[in-house]
């Protein structure tokens, strides 16, 4: 958010201490638990201080992270919303956001293939909610209370839900094979009045395939992998995940290295 910098501790107008992050805590906490690295900390404050606030820190913390292993850490309940007036967040509001950000009860993994579409589906979220409630049943009620979350229940009459993803991309027999170099440099472009990310263009592409956004400010070119690594907040946002579109009012500094 404007006026915040990841990792910088500050107090808002109500005296509440805030430490802004991107999605790094989710990656880091899940990775530590999955690998069985249960660190010992002098206090909860020391634990919070140890949690990385920036995706770059999460990437260099371990040689291989969840994303590099082919998975996306998905939140069961959204961490962000349209309330960006952090100067007036109460303690309860700050606790709710912190819990949703770092609590393992709020995470599950999805394959990176089309995770936005499936991760935002009500049937998937309800199914995972029931599974997590069973796995964490001793602390689940407390988590829901702190996160100010309502339990989700699967609709037993909804029928089957199929989630399939390829481990190897198939090649049609009558389609000429495309070399790795051609896949890397294959490009599509679209225009918008400001820097904008369109899920319908980006998501069908391979991780190394590039796309170009043409704006009055200039052209921005990047691969899907660079987009995922540099803009995890966009990828995880409700606007991109459910609306299929995310645009910046002002071009962020981190986007300038992709300007051509």
C-alpha positions as CSV (number, residue, x, y, z in Angstrom):
1,X,0.0,0.0,0.0
2,X,1.1,3.6,-0.6
3,X,2.8,4.9,2.5
4,X,4.2,1.4,3.6
5,X,7.4,-0.4,2.9
6,X,7.7,-4.2,3.3
7,X,9.5,-5.0,6.6
8,X,9.6,-1.5,8.0
9,X,7.9,-1.4,11.5
10,X,5.8,1.6,12.2
11,X,2.8,2.6,14.3
12,X,-0.4,4.0,12.9
13,X,-2.5,6.8,14.3
14,X,-4.1,4.5,16.9
15,X,-0.7,3.3,18.1
16,X,-0.9,-0.1,16.6
17,X,2.4,-1.5,15.4
18,X,2.4,-2.7,11.8
19,X,5.0,-4.7,9.8
20,X,3.9,-4.8,6.1
21,X,4.7,-7.9,4.0
22,X,3.9,-9.4,0.6
23,X,3.1,-13.2,0.3
24,X,6.5,-14.1,1.7
25,X,5.3,-15.2,5.2
26,X,2.9,-17.8,3.7
27,X,5.7,-19.3,1.6
28,X,8.2,-19.3,4.4
29,X,5.9,-20.6,7.2
30,X,4.5,-23.3,5.0
31,X,8.0,-24.3,3.8
32,X,9.4,-24.5,7.4
33,X,6.5,-26.6,8.6
34,X,6.6,-28.9,5.5
35,X,10.3,-29.5,6.0
36,X,10.0,-30.1,9.7
37,X,12.1,-27.2,10.7
38,X,10.5,-26.2,13.9
39,X,12.6,-23.3,15.2
40,X,12.7,-22.2,18.8
41,X,12.2,-18.5,19.6
42,X,12.4,-16.6,22.8
43,X,9.0,-15.0,22.2
44,X,6.3,-14.5,19.6
45,X,7.9,-11.2,18.9
46,X,11.2,-12.9,18.0
47,X,9.3,-15.3,15.8
48,X,7.6,-12.5,13.9
49,X,11.0,-10.8,13.5
50,X,12.3,-13.9,11.9
51,X,9.6,-14.1,9.3
52,X,10.7,-12.6,5.9
53,X,8.5,-9.8,4.6
54,X,9.7,-9.7,1.0
55,X,9.5,-12.4,-1.6
56,X,13.1,-11.8,-2.4
57,X,14.1,-12.8,1.1
58,X,11.9,-15.9,0.9
59,X,13.6,-16.9,-2.3
60,X,17.1,-16.6,-0.9
61,X,16.3,-18.1,2.5
62,X,16.3,-21.6,1.0
63,X,17.8,-23.1,-2.2
64,X,14.3,-24.3,-3.3
65,X,11.0,-22.9,-2.3
66,X,7.4,-24.0,-2.7
67,X,6.9,-22.0,-5.9
68,X,10.0,-23.5,-7.5
69,X,8.7,-27.0,-6.6
70,X,5.7,-26.3,-8.8
71,X,3.1,-25.3,-6.1
72,X,1.3,-22.2,-5.1
73,X,0.5,-21.4,-1.4
74,X,-3.2,-20.4,-1.6
75,X,-5.1,-18.6,1.2
76,X,-8.4,-20.0,2.3
77,X,-9.6,-16.6,3.5
78,X,-8.4,-13.5,1.8
79,X,-5.7,-11.5,3.5
80,X,-6.4,-8.2,1.7
81,X,-9.6,-6.2,1.0
82,X,-10.5,-2.7,-0.1
83,X,-9.8,-1.2,3.3
84,X,-6.4,0.4,2.8
85,X,-6.7,3.0,5.5
86,X,-4.1,1.4,7.7
87,X,-3.6,4.5,9.7
88,X,-6.9,3.8,11.4
89,X,-6.8,0.0,11.6
90,X,-7.7,-1.1,15.2
91,X,-5.9,-3.8,17.1
92,X,-8.7,-6.3,16.1
93,X,-8.3,-5.4,12.4
94,X,-4.6,-5.7,12.6
95,X,-4.8,-9.1,14.4
96,X,-7.3,-10.4,11.8
97,X,-4.9,-9.5,9.0
98,X,-1.8,-10.9,10.7
99,X,-3.6,-14.2,11.4
100,X,-4.8,-14.6,7.9
101,X,-1.3,-13.7,6.6
102,X,0.8,-16.1,8.7
103,X,-1.4,-18.8,10.3
104,X,-1.0,-22.2,8.7
105,X,-4.7,-22.9,9.1
106,X,-5.2,-20.4,6.3
107,X,-3.0,-22.1,3.7
108,X,-3.3,-25.0,1.3
109,X,-1.3,-25.9,-1.8
110,X,-2.4,-26.0,-5.4
111,X,-0.5,-26.9,-8.5
112,X,0.6,-23.7,-10.3
113,X,-1.4,-24.6,-13.4
114,X,-4.4,-22.3,-13.3
115,X,-4.3,-22.0,-9.6
116,X,-6.1,-18.6,-9.7
117,X,-9.2,-20.1,-11.3
118,X,-9.4,-23.1,-9.0
119,X,-8.1,-21.3,-5.9
120,X,-11.0,-18.8,-6.1
121,X,-13.7,-21.5,-6.7
122,X,-16.2,-21.7,-3.9
123,X,-16.4,-25.6,-4.2
124,X,-12.6,-25.9,-3.8
125,X,-12.5,-23.5,-0.9
126,X,-15.4,-25.2,0.9
127,X,-13.7,-28.6,0.4
128,X,-10.4,-27.4,1.7
129,X,-12.0,-25.7,4.6
130,X,-13.5,-29.0,5.8
131,X,-10.2,-30.8,5.3
132,X,-8.3,-28.1,7.2
133,X,-10.9,-28.0,10.0
134,X,-10.4,-31.8,10.5
135,X,-6.6,-31.6,10.3
136,X,-6.4,-28.6,12.8
137,X,-9.5,-29.4,14.8
138,X,-7.8,-28.6,18.2
139,X,-7.1,-25.0,17.2
140,X,-9.6,-24.5,14.3
141,X,-12.2,-22.6,16.4
142,X,-9.6,-20.2,17.8
143,X,-8.3,-19.6,14.3
144,X,-11.7,-18.7,12.9
145,X,-12.3,-16.3,15.8
146,X,-9.0,-14.5,15.4
147,X,-9.3,-14.4,11.6
148,X,-12.9,-13.3,11.9
149,X,-13.8,-16.0,9.4
150,X,-17.0,-17.9,8.8
151,X,-16.8,-21.7,8.3
152,X,-17.3,-22.9,4.8
153,X,-19.3,-26.1,4.1
154,X,-19.3,-28.1,0.9
155,X,-22.5,-28.4,-1.0
156,X,-23.2,-32.2,-1.1
157,X,-25.6,-31.8,-3.9
158,X,-23.3,-29.9,-6.2
159,X,-22.0,-32.9,-8.1
160,X,-18.4,-33.6,-9.0
161,X,-15.6,-31.1,-9.4
162,X,-12.7,-32.0,-11.6
163,X,-9.3,-30.4,-11.2
164,X,-6.8,-31.9,-13.7
165,X,-3.4,-30.5,-14.6
166,X,-0.7,-31.9,-16.9
167,X,2.7,-32.9,-15.6
168,X,4.1,-32.8,-19.1
169,X,2.6,-30.5,-21.7
170,X,1.1,-32.7,-24.6
171,X,2.0,-32.0,-28.2
172,X,-0.6,-32.6,-30.9
173,X,0.6,-35.1,-33.5
174,X,-0.3,-32.8,-36.4
175,X,1.3,-29.7,-34.8
176,X,4.9,-28.9,-35.5
177,X,7.1,-29.1,-32.5
178,X,8.2,-25.7,-31.1
179,X,11.7,-25.4,-29.8
180,X,12.5,-24.2,-26.3
181,X,14.0,-21.1,-27.7
182,X,10.9,-20.3,-29.7
183,X,8.7,-21.0,-26.7
184,X,10.8,-18.6,-24.6
185,X,10.6,-15.8,-27.2
186,X,7.0,-16.3,-28.3
187,X,5.2,-13.1,-27.5
188,X,1.7,-11.7,-27.3
189,X,0.8,-8.1,-26.6
190,X,-2.2,-6.0,-25.6
191,X,-2.9,-2.4,-24.9
192,X,-4.3,-0.6,-21.9
193,X,-4.4,3.0,-20.6
194,X,-2.0,2.0,-17.7
195,X,0.1,-1.0,-16.6
196,X,-2.5,-3.8,-16.5
197,X,-2.3,-7.5,-16.1
198,X,-4.9,-9.6,-17.9
199,X,-5.4,-13.2,-16.7
200,X,-7.0,-14.4,-19.9
201,X,-3.8,-13.5,-21.8
202,X,-1.2,-14.4,-19.2
203,X,-2.5,-17.7,-17.7
204,X,-2.6,-19.9,-20.8
205,X,1.1,-19.1,-21.5
206,X,4.1,-21.2,-20.5
207,X,6.2,-19.9,-17.6
208,X,9.0,-18.8,-19.9
209,X,6.8,-17.3,-22.6
210,X,6.6,-13.5,-22.7
211,X,3.9,-11.0,-23.0
212,X,3.9,-7.2,-23.6
213,X,1.7,-4.6,-22.2
214,X,1.5,-1.4,-24.4
215,X,0.6,1.7,-22.4
216,X,0.9,5.5,-23.0
217,X,3.8,5.4,-20.7
218,X,5.7,2.8,-22.7
219,X,5.8,-0.9,-23.3
220,X,6.4,-3.5,-20.6
221,X,7.7,-6.9,-21.5
222,X,8.2,-9.9,-19.2
223,X,7.8,-13.7,-19.0
224,X,5.0,-15.3,-17.0
225,X,7.6,-16.5,-14.5
226,X,9.0,-13.0,-14.1
227,X,5.4,-11.8,-13.6
228,X,4.7,-14.4,-10.9
229,X,8.0,-13.7,-9.1
230,X,7.8,-9.9,-9.3
231,X,4.1,-9.3,-8.8
232,X,2.9,-12.0,-6.3
233,X,0.5,-9.4,-4.8
234,X,-1.2,-9.1,-8.2
235,X,-1.4,-12.8,-8.8
236,X,-3.0,-13.4,-5.4
237,X,-5.4,-10.4,-5.6
238,X,-9.1,-10.8,-5.9
239,X,-9.2,-8.5,-8.9
240,X,-6.8,-10.7,-10.9
241,X,-8.0,-14.1,-9.6
242,X,-11.7,-13.6,-9.9
243,X,-12.1,-10.5,-12.1
244,X,-9.3,-11.4,-14.5
245,X,-7.9,-7.9,-14.5
246,X,-5.5,-5.9,-12.3
247,X,-4.2,-2.4,-13.2
248,X,-2.0,0.1,-11.3
249,X,-3.1,3.7,-10.9
250,X,0.6,4.6,-10.9
251,X,3.3,2.3,-12.3
252,X,5.3,0.8,-9.4
253,X,9.0,1.1,-9.3
254,X,9.5,-2.7,-9.5
255,X,7.9,-2.7,-13.0
256,X,10.4,-0.2,-14.5
257,X,13.0,-2.9,-15.2
258,X,10.6,-4.5,-17.7
259,X,10.1,-1.3,-19.7
260,X,11.3,-1.5,-23.2
